[in-house]
Amino acid sequence: MSFTIVWPLVSYLVCGGVAGMLLWTVRLGVRARAAALMGLLLCASKFTCFAAFGGDPFVPELPEALILVWNTAHAGLFLALFLLPPALLVRWAVRRFAGRDCPRWLWLVLLPLLAWGLAVRGIWNGRKAPEVVEETLVFENLPAELDGYRILQISDIHASPASRRARTEAIVRRANECAPDLICLTGDFADGQSSRQFRNIEPIRDLKAKDGVLAVTGNHEYYFDASSWLARYWSMETVRFLDNEWVAPRPGLVVAGVSDPGCLTVGLVAPDPARAFARAPEGAFRILLQHRPFVDYGELSGRMPKSAWDLQLSGHTHGGIFPPMVPVVGAFNRGYCRGTYEGVRSWHDVLHVSNGVGLWAGFPIRLCNDASMTLITLRRK
């Protein structure tokens, strides 16, 4: 079953659960219950209405303000689902120990205000200009000439009708202000058809770093007209996309990149770090760019990579979106969700997973997890 069908279906199931619990918990008249149910159904109908009036359930061609309002309404519905269990627990405790029920306004006013207030905050956190998070990584085998080398990692921009050209330009300005030695882009640049959305991601052409801008594709590059997107990306003169290949930005440093496994859907060669690092200089510090934190290469190619790398830069997880979702997102990525992990695999030393700078249309909020790009400084131990 298509994901574009499954996710909206999940949305309606969540709506039914929230509506059932709310209407069961609060004593309301028939008309009030009907009005509440209609409101919740309207919140849940985002994907259906996007598909009907905007042409796509995730990337509708609608006014940006309308998309943001509906995203907020829908996100508030999901957050209400997470808030209901603790609210019901509070209600039980009040009944059990105080001998009375919670006042009706607690359910009719406070809970909705909290849920949709968090939704507004979460979408604002995802849309505001991403912050720059500085991190220092120390390696024993780092060549002396690379001590202090600065890499800016940008991931998951997700340019779309809800995150247009102006936001991408703001990301580019903030990145260029960092004046890094190298910029690495780790996938998921845009959502939608390239003919309509390329202008929203095009400002990445203006990224500037001393040793250039390197990039790899993410899974979202293969959800729409993949061949057209790849042709546009690979034609960029200022951004070098790596596909099972390496470059040496400066002596002693090798950066390799692999495409996302989604490339198999358009007939490209499977990602293979061993092939990507083939014939790379021995003794150089090796960095791998890969969109997903974990890829089972044995499943893709029948073998694990023979080569080793010192640092892997990935994205994809959006930092777990918000705290209750972190273990869920981590479960789909072998536990890797956000930040730096050391000694996690036998064939590389350090993995850094970026929070990302954008929002996914399916669940467009960020709470306790601001959009960010990472400025990594390499240090020799």
Helices and strands as residue ranges (DSSP letters): H 3-25, H 30-44, H 46-54, H 64-98, H 104-105, I 106-110, H 111-127, E 131-139, G 144-146, E 150-154, H 165-177, E 182-186, H 194-201, G 202-206, E 213-216, G 219-222, H 226-234, E 240-241, E 245-250, E 253-257, G 261-266, H 273-276, E 285-289, H 297-301, E 309-314, G 318-320, G 323-325, H 326-331, E 339-345, E 348-353, E 372-380
